[in-house]
Amino acid sequence: MEEDRAESTVPSCVSLKSDRSIDRPIDFRGSEEIERGEHILSNWDQAAPPGESSCSQAGSRSGDAEMKPKQRGDLQEVIEGHKMSLKRRCEHVTEGTHEAGSGTLLNTIYTELYITEGQRHIRVVLTNGVAGVGKTFSVQKFSLDWAEGLENQDISLVLPLSCRELNLIRDEQHSLLSLLHVFHPTLQKIRAEDLTVWKLLFIFDGLDESRFSLGFNKHQVISDVTQVSSVGVLLVNLIQGNLLPSALIWITSRPAAAYQIPPSCVDRITEVRGFTDSQKEEYFRRRFSDEDLSKRIISHIKASRSLHIMCLIPVFCWITAIVLEDMMTRDQRGELPKP
């Protein structure tokens, strides 16, 4: 992963509006036209046309997102500490197992996913994808690239929050500021006023794993980052734009749980669809340093129609790689069974 580092490639997602493929990382900076090969999610910080989203209120206050905070000397140190913390969290991943010592450098194995997209103002993005398709890897790669200074440096803070971890405090009361202090201890010196002027990206990964209620129809309205409430209420107010209206929101979920968020509150719905045929091959080349081994495994997979189809899902590629490598290691002849 940290060999000769190629240009960052964060997987993007599939829009319901388009079937064009895209092969560059997520970018939050803004562009009038979105063409093949340019960054997805490019118009995030531009105002939405009137009436386009009943929940997004960023349009009338889009200037907030453009404000450059006057950073105190100690704040720059805090931000750098946050980046180092994110890098430590994201640079190692586990493929399909959480056994001790099974971590792998993300940049070594990361293979870009098949994604298409459409154009529209975006503040809130919901990314769908079946289990094992690479949603969490997408979040980790995006966070790692930001922390390493490679992408989206116009964003002051990237704040990933795992819904599985948020479940641990679902019965507690927190303000948004204290919530960040709990899950990102390096941000203890951040003040409430800093959050209101900085360009922030909140990433809520794994909505399908959440065990807290999202009551969009009836809930407490919160507009102050120091106001205390439940995790679910804080998340709803962030999505609706009541709380930090200029903040960007990225949510990942399995399709079955995405219904929890009203369509009117989402500026873009995207889908991660896994690997194309060429990306399947790229995965196995990255997985094995032995070029001959990777070629033999790729040939074996191509010869089996069912195996080739199932390798659309990245986690199945990992399973296949583990099984076939083990078979070739145990078999003294180094042969694989005929498909």
N, C-alpha and C positions, 0 to 999 in steps of 0.2 A: 503493500500500500504506500509506503513512503519511499519508493524507489524513485526513478526519475519522474517527478510529478508532472503529469500532463495537465492540460487546461481542465479546470473544474467542470464536472458534469453532474449537475443535480437533476434527478428525474423530475420531469414535469408531469402533467396529468392530462386526462382526456375530457374535453368539453362536450356537453350534450349538443352543442351547436355546430360542431365542425368535425371533419374526419381527416384533417391535415396532420401529418406527422411533424414533430418538432424535435430537435436534437441539441438544444442548448439549455443551460441552467436557468432556474427561476431568477428573475430580475425584478426588483421593485422600483426601478428608477423612473420609468415613464418613456413612452414612445408613441407617436401619433399613428404609425402603421405597424402592424404585426405581420411579418413575412416569415416564410419558412426559414429556419435557421436562426432567427432572432429570439431573444429571451421571452419566455412565457411570463404571464402576469405583469406585463410591462406598464399598464396604465393604472396601477394600484393607487398612486397618490394624486390622481386627477379627479376633479369634481364630477359627480354623476349628473346626468341630465335631470331636470326637475321631474319628480314623480317616478323615477326609475326604480327606486327601492324605498319601501315604506319604513324600513328599519335603519338604513344607513343615513346618518346625519352628517357625514364628513363633507358633503358637497358645499354647504354654506360656510364651513370652517376649514376648508382645505388649506388655507394659509398656515394653519397651525402645524401641518405636517412639514412645511417648508422651513419653519423657523430653525435656525441654528442655535442651539443652546450655548449660553456663555458658560463654558465649563470652568469650574473652580479647579485649582491645581490638584486637589485631592480626588476630584471626580474622574479625571483622566486616569489616575492610578487605579480607581475602582473599576472603570471600564476595562482596562487592560487585565485586571485580576479576573473579571467576569469572563473575558475571552479565554484566558488560560484555563479557567475552570470548565468552560464549555468544551474546549479542545480535549481536556482529559476525559470528559464524559463521553465524547462522541468519536474519538479517533479509534477506539477499539469496539468491535461488535462481535456478537455471537450468531452463527448461522444455525438456526434450528435447535440449538442446545444451549443451556446455561451452566454447563459443568465447569468447575473451577479449572482455570488454565486453558479454556477453549477459545479465548478471545482472539480475534484476527484484526489486523489493521484495516480499517474501512477503505482507505485509498488504494489498497492493494487489490481488493476483490470487487470494488464497486463497479457495476456495469449499468450504463444508462438504460432506462426503461422506455417502452413504447408509449408515446404520448401525443395527443393532438389537442388543439385549443382553438378558442374563438376570441373575438374582441369585444370588450365592454369595460366600462369603469369598474374597478374592483377595490374594495376595502376588506370584505369578508369572503374568504375562499373556503369551500368545503371540498375536500378530496376524498373520493370513495375508492374502495378497492377490496377485493376478496382477501381472506386471510393468507398471509405469506407472500403477497404480491410485491411488497417493498415499500409500504407507506412509511414505516418507522425509519427504514434506511434512508428514505428521501429526506425526512426531517433531520436525521443525524448528519447527512452529507451537507445539507443546506447550512446547518448550524456550524459545522466544522469549517466550511469554506468562509463563512462570515468571521469566525473566530481567528482564522489564519490570515485574514485581510485579503482574501482572494475575490470575494463577490459581495455585492450589496453593501458597500461601505457607507452609503448615504443613510443607512439605518443606524440609529444611535445604539439601540440595544435589541438583540434577538433574545426572546424569553420563552424557551420551550418548557412546557408543563405537561407531564404525563397524566392522563386521566386516571390511570391505575394508581398512581401515587397520590393524586388528589382525593381518591376514595378514602385514604387513611385519615383525612381530616374532614370528612363530609358532615360529621355531627358537631364540628367546631364552628365558632364564629371568628371571622377574620375580615380585615380590610384588605383591599388589593395590595396596598403597600406592605402590610405584614405578611401577606401570602408570598410575595416575592422574597421577603427576607427569610422565610421558612425554607423555600425551595432553591433559592439562590443566595446563600449566606454571604457571598462576596459583595452583595449589593447593600449591605447594612448601612452604608453611609449615604445612600441615595435618599433624597428628600422628596416630599410630595410634589413640590413645585417643579422638580426636575422631570417628573413623569408627564407633567402637563405640557411641557414645551418641547420635549424630545420626540423624535420619530421612532416609535416603538413597534415591534412585531411580536405579538403573542402567538405561540404555536401550541394548540391543544391537541395532543396526539392520542388517538385511540378513544374517541367518543363512545364507541361500542362497549368499552370496558368500564364506563362511568357508572357509578351507583348513586349519584346524586340527581335530584329532580331539576328539570329545566322547565319552569312554568312561564312560558312566553305570554300567555293570556292574562295572567293575574300574578303580579309580583311586586315587590318593593322597588321603587325607582331610586337608583343610587347614581350620584354624579360626582361624588367626592372620593378620592382614592384613600382617604383615611376613615371613611364610613364603614362600620362593621356589619357584616351579614354572612349568610352561608355561601359556600363555594358555588352552588348552582345559581343563586341570585347574582353574584358577581359576574359569572360567565354570561348570563342572559343580558345584563346591562352593558357589558363590553360589546357583545354582538349587536345589540340594538343601537349602540352609539350614545347611550346616556352617560356612560363612564368612559372617559378618554376618547372622545369622538374622532380624533385624528389617528388613533392607533390602528394598525393593521392586524387582522385576525386570520389565522390559518388553522383549520380544523381538519383532522383526518379521522376516518371512520369506515367500518364495514358498511355496505349498502343498507343492511337491515335496520341499522340504528340511525341512519341519516335523517329519518322522518322527524326526529325530535326537534329539528330546527326548521321553522317555517320558510318556505321558498322565498318569500318576500324579504327575508333577512339575509339572504345570501346573494352576493353579486356575481359569483361564478361557482358552478358545480363542475368539478373535474373528476376524472377517473384514471387510476393507474391500471394499465392492462398487462403489465409484465413485459416479457422479452419478445422481440421479433426474432426471426430465424437467425439473422446475423448477430444479434445481441446474445443469443444462446451460445453461439460459438465463441464470442468474445468472453463470456463468463468462464467457460472451461479453459480458455487460453490463459486467463488471469489466475484461475484456480490452481493450475499445475505449471510449475516452472519447467518441467520436462516436456518439451515440445512434441516429442514422439508419443508420449502418453496422452497428451491432450488431443492429438490428431486421431488416435485410435478410439478414444472415447467418443469424440464427435462423430466419427464414422459409424460407430455402433449405434448411437442415438438416431442418426439419420436413417439407418436401416430399419428401425422400429417405428412405425407410424404412430402407435399409441404413446410410446415413450417420448417421441419428438413433440407431440401435441402437449403432453403434460408438462414438458419443460418450459412452457409459456410462463409458469409460475416460478419465480426465483427460488423459493424454498425447496421446490421439487428438484431443481437443478442441483442444489446442495445435497439432497438425499441421494440423487443419482450419482453424483461425483464420489460421495463417500462409499457407496455400495460397489460401484465398478472399480474404484481404486483398490478396495479391499479384495475383491475377487481376483484382480490381476496380481496382487501381491502374494496371495495365498497359493494361487495356481503357479507352479514352477514353470509352466510353459508360457505364462503370461497371456493366456488366451481368454477371450470372453465368449460366453455361450452364444450360439446363433439366435438372433431375435425371432 
